[in-house]
Amino acid sequence: MIMQKKVIVTIIIVFLVSVGLYFAVGNKSETRTQTSVGTSIGNKSPDFSYTTLDGIKVDSAALHGKVVVITSSAAWCPTCIMEAQQFAPVYQKYKDGPVAFITVDIDPRDDKNFIKQFKQDNNTPWDYADAQGGADISQKFGFDRFEITYIIDKNGVIQFRDGVITSTDKLDAEIKKLI
């Protein structure tokens, strides 16, 4: 009788350990196959929308299948001007391809006409949003300062993040990896 109890207890313990291991290993393998939403490299980009300076609303779903470059800026900022000038030749290289450029001017004092003049003066014809039109991007990507750049691949996964001026060569090399 004591021997039967030991066998039954052993079987129950083995069963419980097996069930525990199954769930522990099963959950880990599920985690590896799912990409979480966030703003770190390797995360799925949060869904976002913005309104261009011309009043056109763009949703991130419309950009699926494209490499997306998003940066924060201000039209009066000297280093932002330098970065925009770094981006211009890369934009010209990829403008007819599967690459979208978006700049959010995060300074609420910069009005649309001021930003449009900035675009013209610096030959940066890609999409810009003012602080109001780019509020969703600013909030979701944490644009609390200038010169933050994200590059999102064709599947919506963040592949690059930079918090300083991104050079022409660096931007071009990162985009090349994803096309």
N, CA, C and O atoms as a DFTB+ gen file, in Angstrom:
716 C
 N C O
     1  1       0.817      -1.192       0.000
     2  2       0.000       0.000       0.000
     3  2       0.863       1.259       0.000
     4  3       0.563       2.204      -0.730
     5  1       1.904       1.295       0.783
     6  2       2.799       2.448       0.826
     7  2       3.518       2.579      -0.509
     8  3       3.737       3.688      -0.996
     9  1       3.879       1.460      -1.091
    10  2       4.552       1.466      -2.385
    11  2       3.636       2.041      -3.467
    12  3       4.097       2.796      -4.324
    13  1       2.343       1.695      -3.440
    14  2       1.390       2.233      -4.411
    15  2       1.250       3.750      -4.255
    16  3       1.155       4.470      -5.249
    17  1       1.237       4.234      -3.017
    18  2       1.145       5.672      -2.776
    19  2       2.371       6.386      -3.330
    20  3       2.240       7.454      -3.928
    21  1       3.566       5.816      -3.144
    22  2       4.793       6.418      -3.656
    23  2       4.772       6.472      -5.181
    24  3       5.199       7.463      -5.774
    25  1       4.283       5.423      -5.810
    26  2       4.196       5.379      -7.271
    27  2       3.208       6.434      -7.763
    28  3       3.484       7.159      -8.719
    29  1       2.069       6.510      -7.107
    30  2       1.053       7.489      -7.506
    31  2       1.579       8.915      -7.308
    32  3       1.399       9.759      -8.187
    33  1       2.218       9.196      -6.183
    34  2       2.775      10.521      -5.909
    35  2       3.856      10.847      -6.950
    36  3       3.913      11.971      -7.451
    37  1       4.705       9.878      -7.274
    38  2       5.757      10.087      -8.281
    39  2       5.147      10.388      -9.641
    40  3       5.613      11.289     -10.338
    41  1       4.129       9.659     -10.025
    42  2       3.454       9.887     -11.307
    43  2       2.849      11.291     -11.327
    44  3       2.967      12.001     -12.326
    45  1       2.204      11.696     -10.236
    46  2       1.597      13.024     -10.166
    47  2       2.687      14.103     -10.270
    48  3       2.513      15.084     -10.992
    49  1       3.792      13.929      -9.564
    50  2       4.885      14.913      -9.605
    51  2       5.457      15.002     -11.021
    52  3       5.662      16.101     -11.535
    53  1       5.716      13.860     -11.652
    54  2       6.249      13.853     -13.022
    55  2       5.259      14.537     -13.962
    56  3       5.661      15.313     -14.828
    57  1       3.989      14.257     -13.799
    58  2       2.961      14.878     -14.640
    59  2       2.962      16.399     -14.455
    60  3       2.965      17.144     -15.435
    61  1       2.960      16.857     -13.202
    62  2       2.937      18.295     -12.933
    63  2       4.198      18.991     -13.456
    64  3       4.114      20.086     -14.012
    65  1       5.350      18.370     -13.285
    66  2       6.594      18.948     -13.807
    67  2       6.536      18.997     -15.330
    68  3       6.948      19.989     -15.930
    69  1       6.035      17.950     -15.957
    70  2       5.918      17.924     -17.416
    71  2       4.992      19.028     -17.917
    72  3       5.312      19.718     -18.885
    73  1       3.853      19.195     -17.266
    74  2       2.908      20.247     -17.654
    75  2       3.558      21.618     -17.473
    76  3       3.436      22.484     -18.340
    77  1       4.250      21.817     -16.348
    78  2       4.932      23.090     -16.106
    79  2       5.993      23.383     -17.157
    80  3       6.085      24.505     -17.654
    81  1       6.795      22.372     -17.498
    82  2       7.814      22.561     -18.537
    83  2       7.182      22.848     -19.894
    84  3       7.679      23.683     -20.651
    85  1       6.110      22.173     -20.195
    86  2       5.438      22.395     -21.479
    87  2       5.010      23.851     -21.617
    88  3       5.247      24.477     -22.650
    89  1       4.377      24.390     -20.568
    90  2       3.912      25.773     -20.640
    91  2       5.078      26.756     -20.615
    92  3       5.043      27.780     -21.298
    93  1       6.108      26.450     -19.835
    94  2       7.263      27.354     -19.772
    95  2       7.978      27.412     -21.123
    96  3       8.291      28.499     -21.607
    97  1       8.238      26.266     -21.731
    98  2       8.914      26.222     -23.026
    99  2       7.986      26.705     -24.132
   100  3       8.424      27.410     -25.041
   101  1       6.721      26.340     -24.068
   102  2       5.754      26.764     -25.078
   103  2       5.618      28.272     -25.122
   104  3       5.564      28.851     -26.207
   105  1       5.560      28.924     -23.968
   106  2       5.443      30.381     -23.928
   107  2       6.680      31.055     -24.487
   108  3       6.576      32.073     -25.171
   109  1       7.856      30.499     -24.204
   110  2       9.081      31.106     -24.723
   111  2       9.135      31.010     -26.240
   112  3       9.525      31.970     -26.904
   113  1       8.753      29.876     -26.793
   114  2       8.812      29.755     -28.249
   115  2       7.782      30.668     -28.914
   116  3       8.032      31.175     -30.007
   117  1       6.638      30.885     -28.280
   118  2       5.660      31.818     -28.833
   119  2       6.215      33.234     -28.805
   120  3       6.010      33.998     -29.749
   121  1       6.921      33.595     -27.726
   122  2       7.489      34.933     -27.614
   123  2       8.505      35.174     -28.722
   124  3       8.575      36.274     -29.269
   125  1       9.288      34.157     -29.057
   126  2      10.299      34.314     -30.090
   127  2       9.694      34.549     -31.467
   128  3      10.321      35.199     -32.304
   129  1       8.517      34.047     -31.720
   130  2       7.929      34.180     -33.051
   131  2       7.091      35.452     -33.194
   132  3       6.744      35.831     -34.313
   133  1       6.765      36.107     -32.103
   134  2       5.969      37.326     -32.174
   135  2       6.882      38.530     -32.001
   136  3       7.787      38.506     -31.166
   137  1       6.658      39.573     -32.772
   138  2       7.405      40.809     -32.640
   139  2       6.536      41.798     -31.893
   140  3       5.418      42.100     -32.310
   141  1       7.061      42.301     -30.781
   142  2       6.260      43.241     -30.001
   143  2       6.316      44.635     -30.621
   144  3       7.273      44.995     -31.306
   145  1       5.285      45.389     -30.366
   146  2       5.194      46.762     -30.868
   147  2       5.977      47.670     -29.924
   148  3       5.848      47.562     -28.705
   149  1       6.774      48.550     -30.478
   150  2       7.555      49.479     -29.675
   151  2       8.426      50.344     -30.561
   152  3       8.225      50.403     -31.774
   153  1       9.388      51.013     -29.959
   154  2      10.250      51.907     -30.726
   155  2      11.724      51.520     -30.633
   156  3      12.601      52.325     -30.947
   157  1      11.992      50.307     -30.210
   158  2      13.363      49.803     -30.198
   159  2      13.641      49.064     -31.495
   160  3      12.722      48.607     -32.174
   161  1      14.913      48.953     -31.829
   162  2      15.290      48.194     -33.019
   163  2      14.802      46.761     -32.847
   164  3      15.004      46.146     -31.800
   165  1      14.160      46.242     -33.882
   166  2      13.597      44.897     -33.846
   167  2      12.123      44.858     -33.483
   168  3      11.465      43.837     -33.682
   169  1      11.593      45.963     -32.950
   170  2      10.164      46.034     -32.637
   171  2       9.362      46.349     -33.892
   172  3       9.846      46.993     -34.822
   173  1       8.127      45.877     -33.889
   174  2       7.188      46.309     -34.918
   175  2       6.860      47.764     -34.618
   176  3       6.581      48.128     -33.475
   177  1       6.897      48.578     -35.644
   178  2       6.587      50.000     -35.475
   179  2       5.147      50.168     -35.009
   180  3       4.262      49.435     -35.449
   181  1       4.908      51.130     -34.122
   182  2       3.515      51.420     -33.793
   183  2       2.788      51.936     -35.043
   184  3       3.398      52.583     -35.895
   185  1       1.502      51.653     -35.148
   186  2       0.717      52.261     -36.219
   187  2       0.687      53.761     -35.959
   188  3       0.626      54.200     -34.811
   189  1       0.731      54.538     -37.027
   190  2       0.726      55.979     -36.868
   191  2       0.034      56.639     -38.046
   192  3      -0.213      56.017     -39.079
   193  1      -0.270      57.904     -37.865
   194  2      -0.808      58.706     -38.960
   195  2      -0.232      60.107     -38.821
   196  3       0.231      60.505     -37.752
   197  1      -0.271      60.837     -39.914
   198  2       0.169      62.224     -39.892
   199  2      -0.579      62.984     -40.971
   200  3      -1.155      62.388     -41.882
   201  1      -0.564      64.295     -40.861
   202  2      -1.189      65.149     -41.862
   203  2      -0.089      66.020     -42.458
   204  3       0.623      66.718     -41.737
   205  1       0.040      65.972     -43.776
   206  2       1.070      66.761     -44.452
   207  2       0.738      68.248     -44.343
   208  3      -0.350      68.631     -43.912
   209  1       1.691      69.063     -44.740
   210  2       1.484      70.516     -44.713
   211  2       0.359      70.941     -45.645
   212  3      -0.224      72.010     -45.467
   213  1       0.045      70.103     -46.649
   214  2      -1.035      70.397     -47.588
   215  2      -2.373      69.812     -47.145
   216  3      -3.350      69.858     -47.892
   217  1      -2.418      69.260     -45.926
   218  2      -3.678      68.768     -45.376
   219  2      -4.038      67.340     -45.760
   220  3      -5.173      66.916     -45.542
   221  1      -3.101      66.592     -46.327
   222  2      -3.373      65.204     -46.704
   223  2      -3.045      64.304     -45.516
   224  3      -1.930      64.327     -44.993
   225  1      -4.038      63.510     -45.097
   226  2      -3.826      62.587     -43.979
   227  2      -3.258      61.278     -44.515
   228  3      -3.796      60.702     -45.461
   229  1      -2.175      60.814     -43.911
   230  2      -1.505      59.579     -44.325
   231  2      -1.479      58.635     -43.138
   232  3      -1.104      59.024     -42.032
   233  1      -1.876      57.403     -43.369
   234  2      -1.882      56.363     -42.349
   235  2      -0.724      55.410     -42.624
   236  3      -0.403      55.152     -43.783
   237  1      -0.098      54.889     -41.585
   238  2       1.050      54.003     -41.764
   239  2       0.705      52.767     -42.587
   240  3       1.589      52.202     -43.232
   241  1      -0.543      52.336     -42.583
   242  2      -0.939      51.174     -43.392
   243  2      -0.702      51.445     -44.876
   244  3      -0.415      50.518     -45.634
   245  1      -0.819      52.697     -45.296
   246  2      -0.592      53.052     -46.699
   247  2       0.888      52.962     -47.072
   248  3       1.229      52.965     -48.255
   249  1       1.762      52.883     -46.079
   250  2       3.202      52.819     -46.321
   251  2       3.739      51.398     -46.263
   252  3       4.930      51.176     -46.481
   253  1       2.868      50.431     -45.971
   254  2       3.308      49.035     -45.886
   255  2       3.944      48.616     -47.208
   256  3       3.415      48.920     -48.277
   257  1       5.050      47.937     -47.140
   258  2       5.779      47.517     -48.338
   259  2       6.854      48.511     -48.741
   260  3       7.592      48.280     -49.699
   261  1       6.944      49.619     -48.010
   262  2       7.984      50.611     -48.268
   263  2       8.937      50.682     -47.080
   264  3       8.562      50.368     -45.950
   265  1      10.157      51.092     -47.346
   266  2      11.073      51.468     -46.281
   267  2      10.675      52.885     -45.898
   268  3      10.509      53.739     -46.770
   269  1      10.519      53.143     -44.601
   270  2      10.045      54.446     -44.136
   271  2      11.115      55.089     -43.254
   272  3      11.577      54.498     -42.277
   273  1      11.495      56.305     -43.620
   274  2      12.448      57.099     -42.844
   275  2      11.651      58.203     -42.161
   276  3      10.993      59.005     -42.823
   277  1      11.715      58.239     -40.825
   278  2      10.997      59.261     -40.060
   279  2      12.026      60.016     -39.223
   280  3      12.871      59.413     -38.562
   281  1      11.940      61.328     -39.263
   282  2      12.866      62.128     -38.465
   283  2      12.148      63.305     -37.815
   284  3      11.127      63.781     -38.310
   285  1      12.706      63.765     -36.692
   286  2      12.172      64.951     -36.007
   287  2      13.081      66.136     -36.310
   288  3      14.290      65.986     -36.492
   289  1      12.472      67.312     -36.361
   290  2      13.216      68.488     -36.795
   291  2      12.525      69.754     -36.322
   292  3      11.459      69.707     -35.708
   293  1      13.153      70.893     -36.620
   294  2      12.533      72.214     -36.492
   295  2      13.133      73.082     -37.582
   296  3      14.333      73.005     -37.850
   297  1      12.324      73.891     -38.202
   298  2      12.757      74.665     -39.364
   299  2      13.800      75.730     -39.028
   300  3      14.502      76.190     -39.927
   301  1      13.921      76.127     -37.787
   302  2      14.881      77.157     -37.398
   303  2      16.185      76.577     -36.856
   304  3      17.147      77.319     -36.656
   305  1      16.234      75.291     -36.619
   306  2      17.344      74.621     -35.938
   307  2      18.538      74.422     -36.888
   308  3      18.393      73.738     -37.901
   309  1      19.706      74.999     -36.590
   310  2      20.857      74.890     -37.495
   311  2      21.303      73.450     -37.763
   312  3      21.639      73.112     -38.898
   313  1      21.310      72.608     -36.743
   314  2      21.730      71.218     -36.977
   315  2      20.659      70.431     -37.736
   316  3      20.975      69.474     -38.442
   317  1      19.394      70.833     -37.590
   318  2      18.320      70.195     -38.367
   319  2      18.456      70.548     -39.844
   320  3      18.184      69.722     -40.715
   321  1      18.878      71.774     -40.116
   322  2      19.127      72.186     -41.494
   323  2      20.244      71.336     -42.074
   324  3      20.152      70.869     -43.210
   325  1      21.310      71.133     -41.286
   326  2      22.422      70.285     -41.749
   327  2      21.935      68.870     -42.041
   328  3      22.304      68.284     -43.058
   329  1      21.110      68.319     -41.155
   330  2      20.625      66.957     -41.367
   331  2      19.724      66.881     -42.601
   332  3      19.825      65.939     -43.387
   333  1      18.849      67.868     -42.771
   334  2      17.979      67.881     -43.954
   335  2      18.826      67.893     -45.225
   336  3      18.503      67.215     -46.200
   337  1      19.902      68.661     -45.210
   338  2      20.788      68.709     -46.367
   339  2      21.519      67.383     -46.574
   340  3      21.861      67.038     -47.705
   341  1      21.761      66.635     -45.492
   342  2      22.343      65.295     -45.598
   343  2      21.342      64.312     -46.209
   344  3      21.720      63.423     -46.972
   345  1      20.063      64.480     -45.866
   346  2      19.020      63.580     -46.358
   347  2      18.659      63.834     -47.821
   348  3      18.245      62.911     -48.524
   349  1      18.812      65.077     -48.286
   350  2      18.349      65.457     -49.624
   351  2      18.902      64.574     -50.746
   352  3      18.114      64.118     -51.575
   353  1      20.225      64.305     -50.820
   354  2      20.704      63.458     -51.918
   355  2      20.204      62.010     -51.812
   356  3      20.024      61.338     -52.828
   357  1      19.985      61.540     -50.595
   358  2      19.472      60.175     -50.416
   359  2      18.016      60.127     -50.875
   360  3      17.598      59.168     -51.524
   361  1      17.251      61.152     -50.541
   362  2      15.875      61.230     -51.016
   363  2      15.849      61.223     -52.549
   364  3      15.066      60.490     -53.152
   365  1      16.693      62.028     -53.171
   366  2      16.727      62.094     -54.637
   367  2      17.052      60.725     -55.237
   368  3      16.515      60.360     -56.283
   369  1      17.917      59.982     -54.585
   370  2      18.311      58.658     -55.073
   371  2      17.155      57.657     -55.022
   372  3      17.013      56.827     -55.920
   373  1      16.330      57.734     -53.976
   374  2      15.296      56.720     -53.751
   375  2      13.864      57.213     -53.964
   376  3      12.924      56.447     -53.749
   377  1      13.670      58.459     -54.377
   378  2      12.331      59.045     -54.426
   379  2      11.355      58.291     -55.322
   380  3      10.148      58.326     -55.080
   381  1      11.848      57.617     -56.339
   382  2      10.962      56.869     -57.233
   383  2      10.878      55.393     -56.850
   384  3      10.236      54.605     -57.545
   385  1      11.519      55.021     -55.753
   386  2      11.535      53.628     -55.316
   387  2      10.636      53.411     -54.113
   388  3       9.803      54.253     -53.779
   389  1      10.817      52.274     -53.473
   390  2       9.947      51.910     -52.342
   391  2      10.415      52.509     -51.010
   392  3      10.526      51.803     -50.007
   393  1      10.688      53.820     -51.014
   394  2      11.147      54.491     -49.800
   395  2      10.302      55.741     -49.582
   396  3      10.072      56.514     -50.512
   397  1       9.843      55.933     -48.348
   398  2       9.077      57.127     -47.982
   399  2       9.842      57.886     -46.907
   400  3      10.349      57.290     -45.956
   401  1       9.921      59.190     -47.062
   402  2      10.562      60.069     -46.089
   403  2       9.487      60.913     -45.422
   404  3       8.599      61.444     -46.090
   405  1       9.573      61.034     -44.094
   406  2       8.641      61.861     -43.328
   407  2       9.454      62.647     -42.306
   408  3      10.235      62.070     -41.549
   409  1       9.271      63.947     -42.288
   410  2       9.887      64.778     -41.253
   411  2       8.771      65.442     -40.461
   412  3       7.844      66.021     -41.027
   413  1       8.877      65.346     -39.138
   414  2       7.930      66.010     -38.256
   415  2       8.637      67.201     -37.615
   416  3       9.598      67.030     -36.865
   417  1       8.158      68.400     -37.914
   418  2       8.662      69.604     -37.270
   419  2       7.971      69.675     -35.917
   420  3       6.777      69.965     -35.836
   421  1       8.721      69.412     -34.861
   422  2       8.108      69.253     -33.536
   423  2       7.941      70.567     -32.771
   424  3       7.394      70.576     -31.668
   425  1       8.406      71.670     -33.348
   426  2       8.252      72.958     -32.666
   427  2       6.882      73.548     -33.002
   428  3       6.630      73.896     -34.156
   429  1       5.999      73.665     -32.017
   430  2       4.647      74.172     -32.298
   431  2       4.632      75.633     -32.767
   432  3       3.618      76.104     -33.282
   433  1       5.743      76.347     -32.593
   434  2       5.804      77.740     -33.049
   435  2       6.041      77.845     -34.556
   436  3       5.787      78.893     -35.150
   437  1       6.527      76.763     -35.178
   438  2       6.799      76.769     -36.621
   439  2       5.489      76.583     -37.379
   440  3       4.891      75.508     -37.327
   441  1       5.039      77.616     -38.081
   442  2       3.798      77.475     -38.834
   443  2       4.074      76.831     -40.202
   444  3       5.221      76.701     -40.630
   445  1       3.007      76.441     -40.855
   446  2       3.123      75.703     -42.118
   447  2       3.889      76.482     -43.182
   448  3       4.694      75.899     -43.909
   449  1       3.656      77.776     -43.285
   450  2       4.368      78.570     -44.292
   451  2       5.863      78.623     -44.016
   452  3       6.672      78.561     -44.942
   453  1       6.228      78.737     -42.757
   454  2       7.645      78.749     -42.372
   455  2       8.307      77.417     -42.743
   456  3       9.429      77.398     -43.248
   457  1       7.615      76.316     -42.492
   458  2       8.151      74.990     -42.819
   459  2       8.221      74.810     -44.333
   460  3       9.195      74.254     -44.840
   461  1       7.215      75.266     -45.053
   462  2       7.240      75.176     -46.521
   463  2       8.426      75.956     -47.084
   464  3       9.076      75.497     -48.023
   465  1       8.710      77.121     -46.525
   466  2       9.862      77.905     -46.972
   467  2      11.159      77.154     -46.677
   468  3      12.081      77.152     -47.491
   469  1      11.222      76.521     -45.513
   470  2      12.379      75.683     -45.152
   471  2      12.579      74.578     -46.180
   472  3      13.699      74.341     -46.633
   473  1      11.498      73.905     -46.546
   474  2      11.576      72.822     -47.534
   475  2      12.127      73.347     -48.860
   476  3      12.987      72.718     -49.478
   477  1      11.629      74.491     -49.285
   478  2      12.066      75.064     -50.554
   479  2      13.536      75.496     -50.474
   480  3      14.311      75.206     -51.384
   481  1      13.916      76.171     -49.419
   482  2      15.280      76.668     -49.260
   483  2      16.308      75.538     -49.192
   484  3      17.453      75.711     -49.610
   485  1      15.896      74.378     -48.665
   486  2      16.839      73.275     -48.444
   487  2      16.628      72.102     -49.388
   488  3      17.229      71.043     -49.203
   489  1      15.781      72.278     -50.397
   490  2      15.532      71.242     -51.400
   491  2      15.167      69.908     -50.746
   492  3      15.781      68.873     -51.009
   493  1      14.155      69.967     -49.894
   494  2      13.681      68.774     -49.189
   495  2      12.187      68.574     -49.477
   496  3      11.346      68.913     -48.644
   497  1      11.862      68.034     -50.636
   498  2      10.464      67.983     -51.082
   499  2       9.614      66.842     -50.509
   500  3       8.444      66.718     -50.872
   501  1      10.164      66.018     -49.638
   502  2       9.383      64.907     -49.090
   503  2       8.340      65.419     -48.104
   504  3       8.263      66.615     -47.824
   505  1       7.529      64.480     -47.578
   506  2       6.449      64.834     -46.655
   507  2       6.981      65.442     -45.360
   508  3       7.887      64.905     -44.722
   509  1       6.401      66.558     -44.999
   510  2       6.634      67.191     -43.702
   511  2       5.289      67.333     -43.017
   512  3       4.256      67.517     -43.661
   513  1       5.328      67.244     -41.700
   514  2       4.142      67.529     -40.889
   515  2       4.559      68.553     -39.844
   516  3       5.665      68.488     -39.307
   517  1       3.676      69.488     -39.562
   518  2       3.970      70.416     -38.475
   519  2       3.680      69.703     -37.151
   520  3       3.272      68.542     -37.143
   521  1       3.894      70.402     -36.037
   522  2       3.731      69.773     -34.718
   523  2       2.336      69.193     -34.525
   524  3       2.182      68.119     -33.944
   525  1       1.320      69.901     -35.011
   526  2      -0.051      69.406     -34.873
   527  2      -0.291      68.212     -35.793
   528  3      -0.825      67.194     -35.353
   529  1       0.095      68.324     -37.061
   530  2      -0.123      67.238     -38.022
   531  2       0.715      66.003     -37.733
   532  3       0.370      64.902     -38.161
   533  1       1.815      66.181     -37.009
   534  2       2.690      65.061     -36.675
   535  2       2.603      64.633     -35.226
   536  3       3.462      63.894     -34.746
   537  1       1.573      65.088     -34.520
   538  2       1.446      64.797     -33.086
   539  2       1.394      63.301     -32.788
   540  3       1.964      62.849     -31.795
   541  1       0.719      62.534     -33.634
   542  2       0.616      61.089     -33.405
   543  2       1.993      60.434     -33.489
   544  3       2.340      59.603     -32.650
   545  1       2.776      60.807     -34.502
   546  2       4.130      60.255     -34.638
   547  2       4.986      60.700     -33.448
   548  3       5.680      59.883     -32.842
   549  1       4.937      61.988     -33.118
   550  2       5.749      62.505     -32.011
   551  2       5.459      61.766     -30.715
   552  3       6.373      61.424     -29.964
   553  1       4.188      61.524     -30.460
   554  2       3.804      60.844     -29.224
   555  2       4.244      59.381     -29.245
   556  3       4.800      58.891     -28.262
   557  1       4.006      58.691     -30.337
   558  2       4.306      57.253     -30.390
   559  2       5.795      56.947     -30.503
   560  3       6.245      55.898     -30.043
   561  1       6.568      57.854     -31.110
   562  2       7.994      57.626     -31.281
   563  2       8.841      58.417     -30.272
   564  3      10.070      58.350     -30.307
   565  1       8.196      59.149     -29.393
   566  2       8.924      59.871     -28.361
   567  2       9.772      61.008     -28.885
   568  3      10.889      61.223     -28.414
   569  1       9.251      61.739     -29.859
   570  2       9.986      62.873     -30.417
   571  2       9.923      64.052     -29.447
   572  3       9.048      64.912     -29.543
   573  1      10.864      64.068     -28.519
   574  2      10.928      65.154     -27.547
   575  2      12.110      66.076     -27.811
   576  3      12.352      67.025     -27.065
   577  1      12.839      65.786     -28.880
   578  2      13.962      66.630     -29.295
   579  2      14.212      66.427     -30.786
   580  3      13.595      65.572     -31.421
   581  1      15.122      67.221     -31.331
   582  2      15.401      67.182     -32.761
   583  2      16.368      66.059     -33.117
   584  3      17.037      65.488     -32.256
   585  1      16.418      65.760     -34.415
   586  2      17.380      64.834     -35.015
   587  2      17.266      63.393     -34.510
   588  3      18.272      62.696     -34.378
   589  1      16.067      62.963     -34.235
   590  2      15.839      61.544     -33.964
   591  2      15.371      60.947     -35.286
   592  3      14.423      61.439     -35.898
   593  1      16.034      59.896     -35.715
   594  2      15.696      59.263     -36.989
   595  2      15.402      57.789     -36.771
   596  3      16.141      57.088     -36.079
   597  1      14.320      57.334     -37.367
   598  2      13.964      55.913     -37.393
   599  2      13.907      55.467     -38.844
   600  3      13.504      56.224     -39.727
   601  1      14.318      54.223     -39.077
   602  2      14.099      53.601     -40.379
   603  2      13.342      52.304     -40.125
   604  3      13.763      51.454     -39.341
   605  1      12.219      52.184     -40.809
   606  2      11.315      51.042     -40.657
   607  2      11.357      50.245     -41.955
   608  3      11.266      50.817     -43.041
   609  1      11.494      48.931     -41.846
   610  2      11.583      48.104     -43.059
   611  2      10.218      47.898     -43.712
   612  3       9.198      48.373     -43.213
   613  1      10.217      47.184     -44.833
   614  2       8.996      46.985     -45.626
   615  2       7.917      46.213     -44.874
   616  3       6.743      46.261     -45.242
   617  1       8.318      45.498     -43.815
   618  2       7.359      44.727     -43.016
   619  2       6.920      45.459     -41.752
   620  3       6.209      44.900     -40.917
   621  1       7.350      46.720     -41.619
   622  2       6.924      47.504     -40.471
   623  2       7.757      47.306     -39.220
   624  3       7.309      47.644     -38.124
   625  1       8.975      46.757     -39.360
   626  2       9.841      46.517     -38.214
   627  2      10.941      47.583     -38.185
   628  3      11.556      47.880     -39.210
   629  1      11.177      48.146     -37.016
   630  2      12.205      49.178     -36.867
   631  2      13.581      48.531     -36.998
   632  3      13.911      47.593     -36.273
   633  1      14.377      49.045     -37.934
   634  2      15.700      48.486     -38.190
   635  2      16.831      49.446     -37.820
   636  3      17.989      49.038     -37.737
   637  1      16.496      50.726     -37.597
   638  2      17.533      51.724     -37.311
   639  2      16.925      52.830     -36.467
   640  3      15.783      53.243     -36.669
   641  1      17.728      53.300     -35.508
   642  2      17.356      54.473     -34.716
   643  2      18.625      55.247     -34.432
   644  3      19.646      54.675     -34.051
   645  1      18.551      56.546     -34.620
   646  2      19.704      57.397     -34.388
   647  2      19.231      58.638     -33.649
   648  3      18.167      59.171     -33.963
   649  1      19.988      59.101     -32.689
   650  2      19.615      60.273     -31.919
   651  2      20.523      61.465     -32.159
   652  3      20.512      62.431     -31.395
   653  1      21.314      61.390     -33.229
   654  2      22.185      62.495     -33.626
   655  2      22.000      62.720     -35.120
   656  3      21.223      62.014     -35.763
   657  1      22.707      63.698     -35.676
   658  2      22.604      63.944     -37.112
   659  2      23.023      62.685     -37.863
   660  3      24.112      62.156     -37.643
   661  1      22.158      62.216     -38.741
   662  2      22.442      61.033     -39.548
   663  2      23.059      61.503     -40.858
   664  3      22.459      62.297     -41.583
   665  1      24.254      61.014     -41.158
   666  2      24.965      61.453     -42.359
   667  2      24.356      60.840     -43.620
   668  3      23.620      59.855     -43.560
   669  1      24.678      61.439     -44.743
   670  2      24.237      60.933     -46.050
   671  2      24.656      59.479     -46.218
   672  3      23.842      58.632     -46.584
   673  1      25.932      59.191     -45.947
   674  2      26.453      57.835     -46.144
   675  2      25.769      56.825     -45.227
   676  3      25.436      55.723     -45.661
   677  1      25.561      57.184     -43.983
   678  2      24.914      56.276     -43.025
   679  2      23.466      56.012     -43.437
   680  3      23.019      54.865     -43.440
   681  1      22.739      57.064     -43.780
   682  2      21.344      56.912     -44.197
   683  2      21.252      56.034     -45.440
   684  3      20.427      55.123     -45.502
   685  1      22.094      56.307     -46.423
   686  2      22.090      55.528     -47.660
   687  2      22.406      54.057     -47.382
   688  3      21.740      53.168     -47.914
   689  1      23.416      53.799     -46.554
   690  2      23.799      52.412     -46.243
   691  2      22.669      51.667     -45.528
   692  3      22.419      50.497     -45.817
   693  1      21.993      52.333     -44.607
   694  2      20.904      51.681     -43.874
   695  2      19.728      51.376     -44.796
   696  3      19.109      50.319     -44.679
   697  1      19.416      52.285     -45.707
   698  2      18.322      52.049     -46.654
   699  2      18.682      50.919     -47.614
   700  3      17.846      50.065     -47.908
   701  1      19.914      50.909     -48.100
   702  2      20.360      49.853     -49.035
   703  2      20.155      48.460     -48.450
   704  3      19.775      47.532     -49.164
   705  1      20.408      48.316     -47.150
   706  2      20.242      47.018     -46.485
   707  2      18.812      46.511     -46.567
   708  3      18.572      45.305     -46.511
   709  1      17.857      47.435     -46.701
   710  2      16.440      47.083     -46.571
   711  2      15.681      47.016     -47.895
   712  3      14.531      46.579     -47.931
   713  1      16.311      47.440     -48.960
   714  2      15.607      47.436     -50.254
   715  2      15.798      46.080     -50.925
   716  3      15.290      45.858     -52.024
